[in-house]
């Protein structure tokens, strides 16, 4: 719950506050409503907390965050969390 | 002493630790508190204590939301979960946290419908696919997770989804810092400010710690180098006789915070007059509850809540450890009755609690060396 997970935006889901993002090879839909969605585009990196992007970050900061998750032994928990986002992979969520 | 080449950027780490040694007055004992559980975990995992001179002590504050939640709140939530029509949804971190009659996981084994969710929005989906059930999301966390709960509630209202509610345990970090500063046995010289909470609330709300309380505070990132740089920034302020709010984590934390997140929180939540914190007692205006406009989604209004109070065993000295009066291993129960497998006190509950972090890294290491 307290993990900040770096993710790369793969595509925006038109008409919603959701985007498909990729974290360590896992693709899930996340909410981007709190990071000025109009400024987000595919390829951008964000930090996510409990399925919500909380800030836009640089690619190097994203890679650093991935390394720190691995060093803290939290990378598997992070992947488990991301895999858990959404009950239905194909839906953007309510 | 640890070898700095174990770290990334070993040269920078070496230069920073050298700078710390140069700045620290050998005749002064420094007590710095990190208020974020993520920092506590990183400090133990990377053995940063071993890189600091012995007169710089890092004290682990109340920054783990699972740890500070009073046991009675868990029991209140589980009392609602006992209703046959209720699905109790919570983050995985909550599942092993003991209530007076067992953890959510143990209640699940006894037949309660208890589900792990990874995002609060999943509670909405659970409600949609289970229209004959009521889904209660047991919300916990500081300002980092509160905006997600707020957006979820706004969405539930927009959808007119009435079979979902929130049992709100969101807390705010500033009153806890205030309580620690007001405590008569308070012994903190300066603070390492929370990295993720600050992405939401920004740096401005911490300025009073420096301006009014005269305690330097530096918001820090989570890399070993970040934390060491924060220590340098605190020492520089102390040496110059200053007390300022500074931001070491500028690459992620904007000074003004996240306005969209603050806006949704203000829309959905209001401050509770007071809330109990495990280890610290009742702290005024330290937690959030749902505004009346969201009463139809407030589990505490929809269900009768027993309002259980379960006092921690007197022998557990969580409060003293939280305030830096005792180190984890100085508590009478540490490593004996109270372990991560069988936590008795708040700080042993989650891996980000200072006792659990101390146990997992220092205590086990010492035990392995002894064998």
Interface residues (C-beta under 8 A of the other chain):
Chain A: X1 X2 X4 X31 X33 X34 X35 X36 X47 X49 X50 X51 X52 X54 X55 X57 X58 X61 X64 X67 X68 X71 X72 X73 X80 X81 X82 X84 X85 X86 X87 X88 X91 X93 X94
Chain B: X8 X37 X38 X41 X42 X45 X46 X64 X65 X66 X91 X92 X93 X116 X117 X118 X119 X120 X121 X122 X124 X125 X126 X128 X129 X140 X141 X144 X145 X147 X148 X151 X155 X159 X161 X196 X199 X200 X222 X223 X251 X252 X254 X258 X260 X261 X264 X352
